[in-house]
């Protein structure tokens, strides 16, 4: 078994924390885990990409183009920017909540239409797009990634046990954040049903 996950978003969305939660969960199940990160500008609103691979024998963190099993895109334009990792075997879960960059806000670049993003991705792989941010905001805006992980888990796309994911949350986050994040995980699973 080998599982390749791409987490993409912008700085400040918690993508790097999410990769650590999943990595810790996979280690609980005895898998080899490799995490690689590419930070455009890790400060707020710069592109952030995490590669996460786990399985019996995984030696490199890098995922070849077209080799992702799952993409969790915390930001829709970032899903498009990293579509090269997707193929017919991939599944993309995309947060339909655009975060405009300085260049789109001043009108130097145009932000792509959400329908166009979805259509483009659907030409490559199975896609589910939803405003997960709106759901996360009801719990705590910072739980977006964990809520999306719960959704992916609920869809049967994450080959880990729920108990391991909860352990991953506890191992990665401060104890005062456990409750809200476990709530977000449960809400994500609920939304997937």
N, C-alpha and C positions, 0 to 999 in steps of 0.2 A: 504494500500500500504506500502510495505517495500522494500528498495533497499539496497543491500549489494555489496560494491565495494572494491576490493583489488588493491592498487597501490604499485608496487614493482620496485625496481631499486637499484642503488648504490648511496652512498653519493656524493653530488655535482650535481646530475641530477635534483633536484627540485621536487622530489616526495612529500615531506612534504608541500611545498608551494602549489602544485597542490591539495592536499587533503583539504587545507584551502580554496582555490578558490571554489571548489565544495561544501564544507560545507557551506560557506557563501551564495552561490547560492541557496542551498536547504533551508536555513533559510529564504531567501527572499520569498520563496513560502510557508512559514508557517510550514515546516516540523520540527520534532524533529531530531536533528543531533548528532551523537556520532562519535568521531574520536579517534582511538587508534593507537599508533605507536610502532614499535619494531625497535630499532636501533642496528644493529650488531656493526658497528663502524660508527657513523654518519659522521666521517671525510671522505674525499675523498675515494671512491671505496669500502667502507664497505657496507654490505647489509642493505637496508632500506625497511621496510614494513609498509604501512599505511592501517589500516582498516577504512572504512568510511561507516557508516550506516545512512540512513535517512528514515523517514516515519511518519505515524500518531503517532504511539506509539513505540518508540525505546528506550530501557533503558540501554543497554550495548554496548560498542564499538566493542566487540569481535565477530568475524565471525566464526561460526563452520566450521569444515572441510567439503568441498563439498557444502557449502552454498553461495558462491559468485555468484552474478548475472553477474558481469563483473570484469575482471582483466585488468588493464592497466599496462603492463609490459614495463618499460622504458629500460630494459636490458634483453636480451633473456635467459641467464643462470638463472637469478633471477625468470623468469617465471617458469622454470622447478623446481627450488628450492621450489617454493610456490604452485606447482600444486595440493597439497593436499586440497586447498580451492575450487578447480574446480570440477564440476560434469556435467552430461548431460544437465543440465539447464543453465550452464554457457556459457559465451562468453569471449574469450581472445583476446586482441589486443596487439600484441607484436612488439616492435621495433627491427628490425633485424640488430642491430648495437652492436656487442660485445664490452664490456669493459673488458680488461684483468686485472686480479688481480696480485699482486706481485707473488703469487704462480704459476700462469699459465705462467707468463713472464719468470720466472727462470726455468721452466720446471718441477716443483714439481707436478703439476696437469696438466691435459690436458683439454683444453677448449672444450666443446662438439660441435659437428658439427651442424650448423644452421638447416640443413635438419632433423637431428636426433631430435633436440629440437621440431621442428614443428610436426614431426610424433608422437612423444611421447604425445604432448599436444592434437593432433587431436584424439588420442585414448580416450580422456576424454571428450572433448567439441569442440564447433565450435571455430576455430582459424583464425585470419587474421594476417599475418606477413609481414612487409614491412620495408624498411629502412626509418623510419620517421625522423631520425637524419639528413639525407641528405636534406630532405625538410625543416626542421627547420633551418639548417645552412644557407639556402638562405635568411631567415628573420633575425634570431639571434639564435645561438646554444642553448641559455637558454630558448627558447620558446617550446622546445620539448614536455613537458607535456601538455601544452595548445593546441598544434597542435594535439596531440593524442586524447585529450578530444574532440576537434572539429570533428575529424574523427569518434569517437564513437557516438557523437551527430548526425552527418550526417547519420550514419547507423541506427539511431533510437534506440540506446542502452542506452541512458541517459534520464531518465524521468523528465527532467527539461526544462524550456523555455530558448531559446537563450538569451533573455533580462536578465534573472536571472543570467546566466553564465557571461555575460558582467558585470553585477553589482558585481558579485563575484570577477571578475578580478580587478575592480576598488576599491573594499573594501579591497582587500588583498595586492595589489601591489602599489608601489609609482607611482604617476601620470605620471612621465616620461616613465614608462614602459607600460602604457595602450595601446598606439598605436601599438607597435610591437606585443603585446600579442593578441589584438583583430584581427590583421592581421593574426596571426598564427591560431587563432580559425577559422576564415573564410577559410583559406587555408586547414585546416583539413576537414572542411565540404565539400569543393570543391573536395578534394581527395576521399571522400566517395561516391561521386555520380557516 
